[in-house]
Amino acid sequence: MTNQQDFQTFQFSTDDGLMLSGRHYGPDIEQDTIPVVCLAGLTRNGADFHRFALLLSDLDISVVTLDSRGRGQSDRDPSPANYNVMRETQDVLILLKHLGIGKAIFVGTSRGGLLLHVLGNLAPDRIEATVLNDIGPVIEAAGLRAIAAYLGEATIHQRLEDLAAALKIRHGNEFPILDESDWHEMADAISQPTERGLEANFDPGIVAPLKDMDFSQNPPDLWDAFKALTNKPLLVIRGENSLLLSAQTVEQMLEKHPNAKALVAPGQGHAPFLHHPTITAPIIDFIVARGTESRIV
């Protein structure tokens, strides 16, 4: 279970009246430091980054994680149409204002990485560097199809151990490197206790558009939006078994970005656990180097 003494929770109000929730790990956010802001996937929340945030906070790095609207501890939106990348990116800007963050190193997993494509166009000066976790300008239809399939299988479990076992059965082939504690942590992060048992911790309205999506072809690419990220250092992480981000797309990202690096997460699919020891060191090195460079400049 997550130890809430490891972080401070906070809440803030959006300009359309929702109350969103987040976590702050590590030292206070100062004007002369660059915090790390972590944005989660489509139906996930800031708890996904818990162990990763602890690793960074142990190095005296401030880390902020966000439960986007409709996820985790944040309010659900009465208008499901607001579950879109533009609205959610605007929420990120409100988050930065609330915490007094002028510039940050951003880590975006899946949907969170799509928000960073938009943020790079809306407010490029707020980005010190970017980590894209298994997401890029081209989203593979096969990956979306797989996401739609398992989100459509949502069931209620009475025990966290049962949910963890179900997750392992569903995703184990993609993530052979994970151990029992990883599956248990995933179960804890994505569920909430209700009168009926443990249920998914997100608004079902978020995934409604997937039901009507045409998976016969890839959605429109985001190469034009990606250009806004090419002025700042970038680390691209791809799960070795990912169906959402192809190796070919990663190669093209490196070709188009003058200061980008790529990292493959062995034994993981979509989306990699950032705290796994096989990939932690280079991710932390990238973040620490960017923070150091910002203070020198």
Disulfide bonds with the S-S distance in Angstrom:
none
